[in-house]
């Protein structure tokens, strides 16, 4: 493939893009990539491709600008409207029925670009009467796009096809642009995340226990192996019974990702199956939460009962402790059951953390943050509770409070790699790049001191090797030179 490049340095740029971002398409389409490189070079005032490559290696902003050129940032409100119809008419009612009306639905726009899709989800939730029972996360690899998204201002091009009634309901005029009303903006949180490289799902990124994920027009930029890995992680990010929506142009996801495909008149949608763990979670007096299934036009016939020969019953096993049952229920997405098993915050620190996690998934980060704060009054030295509190504060946009909480975590345990990693993410979000580099270096150093397959404390199953690699990639993305950027 190298023979198709007119400049070997341009191929080196494509390789750097793949290493830094995981996007392999730049290597697959040399002509288009070289056009994007030339436009980016002109924008940066760089004369040679070799000089531009050096700039990309040391300056994260230059890489962001190139990614904006390479990727198709074609997005607008309620793009592919049939998808949103299916979400409104099928997915949301089923989730509400299965999770309960007190449950706060959690949606994620993965690869949200400048935010139109994430805000479309927030508007759809409001239209469905879920303003106080839903939250939306938007993530992207472009800090510039995330800055635009947080601003909530859009030109007519992002609102093409929207009627005047829609505009007047959700926007207000702001000079030549339209600004989203504050209640909608408050429902969406934006954060940096590289789907192909970062360590996720995790509590740090807020990507666990999702009810609905939209990952549209993103998978087209990955090779087949990366698509499969990302699909597996998206499945792991979903709560049991949760839904994944991809674009019509995205590659089809196989069952080996753990997702069940549903072919509908609206398109192909994917669902994480609800796995019943009756012997583990329930005794004879308990019944599991009903699974979410697609609505069917035809009534299904009940399954026939099969007669089985008489068998000698096995001796009953000892009942599981409450904490074990609550932990299993949390993993199964049965958040209401966790709250029933752990009704208050007067128990041990581990039990308190399970209740906090269930509250975060069931009633949202604000209720969980309040609970974590209360639990910390009983367990002021619990590193795990302080860490959960820090993550929740970050999801609420209380970044200074989150930073203080993370510093308390590090004071209690300086070897907790995930705390340094999370603090690095906060610094990066605040554009304190050298402070972010220090945190990622520390996280990588701690991880490298352990065997790579060792599971790290409080890292949601991440191994030392995977978090070390993620820290190294963040350091690479941040560039090699110190930059004085104010907080």
N, C-alpha and C positions, 0 to 999 in steps of 0.2 A: 504493500500500500504506500510505502514511502516514495515510490517513483511518481506518484500522482501529485506530490507536493512540489511547488515551484521554489520553495525556500526551506531548507532543512530546519532552520530555526523555527519556522511556523509549525512544523511537526513537533518540535520540542515544546512549543507553547501548548499544543493539543494534549501532549502527554502530561504536562504540568496541570492542566485543567482537570484531567482524569484523576490525578493523584490528589489534588486539593478538594475536588468537589464530588468525585465519583461519576460525573457525567462523561460517558464514553462516546457520545454521538459526535463530538468534535473531531475525533480520530477517524470516524467513519465517513465524514463528508468534507474532504480537504478543501474543495473549491469554496464552499459556503463558509468554512471556518476561516480561510485566508481573507475573504471579504470582510468578515467581522473583525478580524485582527487589524486590517488596514484602517477601518473606521475607528476602532479603539485607539490605534496609534495616533491618528490625526487628532482625536479628542484630547489625548495626553501630551501632544506636541513632541512625539518621539519619531525619529527619522528611520531607524533600522529595527528589524525584527529582533535581532540579538539584544539590542539595547532595551527593547520592550520586554523581552523575556526576563532580563535582570530586574526591571521595574516590577513585574508581576511577582517575582520571587520575594521581594522585600516590602511590597506595599499592598495591604489587603484591599484598599479602596480601588486600586487599579484592577484587581481580579474581579471585584464586584461589578465594575463598569463593563469589563469584558463579558461577564456572565449575562448581563443585561442585553448585550449585543447578540450573544450566541443563542439565548433562549427566546422563545416566542412569548412575549409578555402580553398576549392577546387575551384580555379578560374584561368582563363587564358584568353588571348586575343581572342575576338570574340567567346566566349563560346555560344553554341546554335546558330550557324550561321544563321539559318533560321529566327530568330528574327531580326537580323541585316539586312537581305535581305528585310524583310517587312518594317522596319524603312526606309531603303534607297529608296525602290521602291514605297511605299505607303504613309507612314506617313510624311516624309519630304516634298515631293512635295505638298501634300495637305495643310500642315501647311504654306508653302511658298505662296501658292495661296490665302489662307484665310487671313493670317496676313500681307502680303505685303513683297516685297523684301528688304525693308529697316529695317524690324523687325529683332532683334537679337533673335534667337531661344534659349530657355533656357531649358537645359536638366539636369536631376538629377539622379545619380546612388545612390540609397538608400541602405545602407549596402554594401558599395563598397569594403570592405576588403582591400587588398593591392593595389587597384587602377586599375587593368587590365581592368575592365568593363568601368570605367569612361574614361580612355584613349582610349579604343576602340570606345566609342562614339565620342570623339574629333577627332580621325582619320577618322571615318566615315563622320563626318561633313566636314573635309578637303577634303576627296575624292569626296564629293558631291558639292564642290565649295563654302562651307560656312565658310571658315576659319575666315573671318572677320565678320560673321553674326551669330555667335553661341557662347555660353558659356556652361560650364559643371560644375556642383557641385557634389562632391563625399562626402558622409558622412558615418561614421561608429562609433561603440561604443568602438573600440580598438584604443587607442592612438599609440600603437606600429605599428599596421597595417597602420595607417594614416602617421606615420613617413616614413615607407617604400614607401607608395604611393607618398608622396611629393618628395622623392629621385628620382623616375622615373627610377630606375635601376632594371633589371629583368634577371633571368637566363633562360636557354633554355627551362626549364619545363613550364614557363609561356608563351612561344612562340611556343609551340608544334603545328604543323600543319601549321605554317606560312611559306610561301615560301621565297626564297632568295630575290626576288624583293620587297616583303613587308618589309623585314628586312632592306634592304639598303635604302628604301624610308623614313622610320620613326625612325630608330635607328642608333646609331653608336657604334662601339665596345669600350668597357671599361673594359679591362682585361678579367676576366672570365664571365663578365656580358655584357648586352646590355643596353645602355642608350637612352631614348627617346630624340628626337631632341627638342630643346628649344621651337619652335613655338607651338608644341603640349602640352608641359608641361605648357606653359603660359595660355592655354585655360581652364585648369582644376583647380578648387579651392577645397581643402579638408577641412572638418570641422567635429568636434565631434557632433554626434546626436544620441540619443537613441529613436528609433521610437516608442517604447511602453510606454515610461515614460515622455519624455520631452514635454514642452509646444510648440507646433507647429501645423499648419504652422504659420509663422510669418516673419516679415521683419528682425528680429534679426538673425534668422537662414538662411535667404535667400531662404525660401522654399515656397514662394507665387508666383503665376502667372507662374507656370511651363508649358512648352509646351509638355514636354515628361519626363516621370519618368520610370526608370527601377528599380523594387524592386523584385529581383529574388533570390530564395533560402534563403529568410529571413522569410517569413510568416510561413514556416514549423516549426519554433521554438516556435510559440505562440499557446495558446489555442484558441478555437473558438471565445470566447468573445473578446479577444485581437485582433484577426484577423479582426473582424468586425470594431472595433474602429480604428485600423490603416488604414483600407481600407477607412473609412469615411474621415480620415484626409488626406490621399493621394488624394482623390477626391477633397477635399477643397484646396489642394496645386496646383491643375491643373487650368490653365486658361480655360474658357469655350472652348470646342473643343479639349482640350489637351488629350494626350494618356498615359495610364499606361500599362507597360509590366511586367508580372510576369513570373516565371519559370514554366515549364511543371510539376514539382513536387510540386508546391505550391497549397494550397487549392483554390477551385473555389470561386470567390467572387460573392455574390448575388447582386441583383438590389437594395437592401435596403441600400447599401453603396453609392448610387447615381451615379453609373457607368453603362454605357451601354456596355454589352459584345458583341464582334464580333468574331464569329467562322470562321476561315479562314484555308486555306491549310497550313499556316505557324504556326498555333497555335491559342490560344484564347487571344484576346487583349481587353482592356477596354478603353472606352472613356468617358470623362465628357461631357454630352450633352450641346449643345448650346441652351440656353434658351432665346428666343426673348422676350424683354420687350418693345415692340413697343410703347405703350402708355406712358411709363416712359421716354424712351430715345430719341424718334424721333417725329418730327412733320411731317406735310404733305409733306414737301420738302426734307425729309431725308430718307435714306434707310440703313438698318442695314448691318453690315459686313456679307458676306456669311458664313453659317455654314459649318463645316468640316464634310464630310460624306465619308464612305469607298467607294472605287471605285467598281462598279459592272460590270460584264461582259455583262449582258443583259440590254437593254435600258428599263427604267421604263416608264409606261404610265402615262400621267398627270392625276392628280386627277380630278374627275368630279365636276363641279360646282353644288351646291345645291341651288335651288330657295327658297327664304325665303319670308314670307309675309311682306307687308309694315309695318314698325314700326315707331312710333313717335320718331324722333332723340332726344337723350339726350342733354341737354345744354353742350357746350364745357367747359372743365375745364380750369382754369387759367394756362398759361404756366409756367413750372418750371424755377426757376432761373438758370443761367448758372452754378453756382457752384454745384447745386443739380444734374443737368443733367450730368456734368462732373464726379461727384462722382458715379452716377449710371452707366455711361459708363465704368468707371474704374473697378467696380465690375463685369461688364459683359465681361471684357476682351477686350473692344473696345478702345485700347490705342490710335490709330490714331484719333479717335473721340475726346478724351480728349485733345490731342494736338491741334486740330482744335478749340475746344471751349475755350482753354486757350493758346493763341498763344505766349505769352511772360511771363516774370517774373516781370512785373511791377505792378501786382495787389496785393491783400491782401495775407497774409501769408498762409492761408488755400488753396487758389487757387494755389499759388506757389508749395505747397506740393503735390497737385494733379498732377501738371505738372511734378514734379520731379519723382513721383511714376510711372506715365505713361512712362516717358523716360526710367526709370530703366527696365521696362518690355518690352518696344518696341525697344530701341536702346542700352541697356546695361548699366552697372553700371558706366562706365567712363563718358558717356554723362550726366547721371543723377547726378554724383558727381560734375561735372563742373556746372551744373544748380543749384544744392543746394548751391554751393559756391557763385554763383552770387546772388541767392535769399537772402542769409544771409547778403549780403552787403546792401540790402534794409530792411531787418528785422533781425537785429543783436540779438534781444532778443527773437526770436522765438525758444522755446524749441523743438517744433516738427521738425523744419527744422534742427536744430543742431543734433537731434537724427537721422533723416534720413541720414544726411551727415556722421555721425559716422558709421552707418550700411553699407553704400556704400563704405566708405574707407576700412572697414574690408573686404568686398567682393573683393576689389581690392588688398588685401594683404598688405595694408598700415597700419599695426597694431599700430605703434606708433602714427600716425596721428589720427587713430580711437580712441585710448585711450585718447588723448588730447581732442578730440571732445566730448567724453562721460563725461569727467571731466567738460567740460563747461556746458553740460546738467545738471549734478548734482549740479553745482554751481548755475544754474538758478532755479532748482527745486530739492531739496534734498529728496523730498518725492516721486520721480518718480521711482517706484520699477523696472520697466523694464530696466531703465538705469543702475541700480546697477547689475541687472541680466546679462545684456550684457557685462558690465565691468568684471564681474566674469568669463564669458566665454573667454574673451580676456586673462585674467590672467592665466586661466587653459591652454589655447592653448600655452602660453609662459612658462608653467611649473612653474609659481609662485603660488604654491598651497595654501599657507597661505593667500596671498592676495585674491585669488579666494574665499576661505572660508569666509573671512570677507565680501566680496561683496554679496555672497549668503545669509549669515546670515542677512545682512541688508535688502536685498530684501524680505526675508521671514518675518522679523519682521514688515516691512511696510505693507505687504499683510495681515498678521494676525490681524492688527489693523483695517481692514475693513471687512464688512460682506462678506462671501465667494463667494456670487453670484454677487457681484458688478463688473462691467466691468472696467478694469484698463485703464488709459490713455495711448495711443500710444502702446498698447499691442495687437493690431489686434484681438480684441474680446476676449482675455483671461481674465478670471475672477480672482479675488484676491485669491480665493481658489485654482484654478488650478496652478497659478504661484507660490503660496506658497508651494504647494506640489512638484512642479518641483524643486524649490530651495532646499527643504529638501532632495530630492533624490540626487541632485548634491552633497550636503554636505555629505550624506551617502557614495556616490561613492568616494568622496575625502578622506574618512577615518577620524579617530578622532585625529590623532597625527600630530603635526606640523612637516614639513619637509623642510630643507634648500636646496632648489633646485634653482640653478642660473637661471636668466632669459635668 
